Amino acid sequence: MKKKPPKAKFTAEDDDLLVDLKEVRKLTWKQIAEHFDGRTAGALQVRYCTKLKARSIDWSDEDVEALHEAMKDYEDERWIVVSQKMGSKFTASVCREKYNEIKGL
């Protein structure tokens, strides 16, 4: 069985064209594939959905604040889990402080 040659990486121009065809011109994946030699509709859809779609989302100030809060909550919960694994001797904040100290943060 012959090996397929590796696909060329997507260029910035490919990405820009893909976003334009999908978001501005509202083409189907089959129609979009006609603009790309050697790329299937499925491959283009995967590229768009996993790498490009999120770039076109507008973040409001509220969205950014919610992200900060979610990360703060995650950080707090993460250190609680770490302290539980260390045993009752160490609190979450003590574990966080020691970790930052040994990592030079």
N, C-alpha and C positions, 0 to 999 in steps of 0.2 A: 504494500500500500504506500503510495507516495505521500510525503509530508506536504502540507500546504505551506506556501511561503508566509512568513509573518506579515500581518497587516501593518501598513504604515500608520504611525501614530496620527491622531487627530491634530490638526494645526489650529491656531487661533482663528484663522480664516474659515476653516471647516466649522468650528464651533459657532462663529458669528452667523454663517450662512444657515446652519441648522436651526438656530434660535429664530432667525428672521423668517425662515420658511414655515416654522411651526407656529410662532406667536403672532407674527404680523400678517403673513399670507394665509395662515390657517389651513395649510395643506395636510393631506393624509400622510401616513408614514410611507405608503406605497408611492405617492407622488413625490415625497421628499427624496426617497431612494433614487429616483430618476436623475437627481442632481449630483449624485455621488457615485463615481465609478468604483466597483468592487465592494460596495457596502450594502448590506441588506437592510430592509426596513426594520427588522428586529434589532440589528446592531445599532442603528441610528436611534431607535426608540430607547434602548438601554443607555446609550450615551447621554441623551437628553434628560432622561428621568433621573439618572444617578449623578450626573456631573453639572448639568447646565440649568435645569429648571429652577433650582434654588437660587441661582444668581439673579434671577429676574424678580424675586420677591422683594417688595418694599417693606422695610422695617420701620415701624413708627417708634416714637420715643417710648411709648408704653410697652411695645414689644421688647425693646432693648432693656428696659427696666425689669420686665418680667423674666428675661433671660438672666440678668444679674441675680435676681432673687432666687431663681431656680438653681443656679450654680452655688449660691451661698447655702441653700438648703442641702444640696447634694454634698458639699464640702463638710457641713456639720454632721450629716448622717454618715458619711464615710469615716470620719474620725470616731464616731460612736461605735461603729463596727470594729474598727481597729482596737479601740480600748477594750471591747468585749473579748477580743481574741487574746489580748495581753493579760486578761484576768482583772480582778477587782482592785488590784494595786494601783492601776494607772487610769486617770480620767481621760476623756477625749481631748480636752485642751492640753493636758500634760503630754500626751502622745504627740499631738500636732506640734507643740513647741519643741519637743526633743527632736522630732523628725526634721523640722526646719533648721534646727541648730546643727545637726550632723550633716545635713545637705548644704549647709552654708547659705541658707536663705534669709 
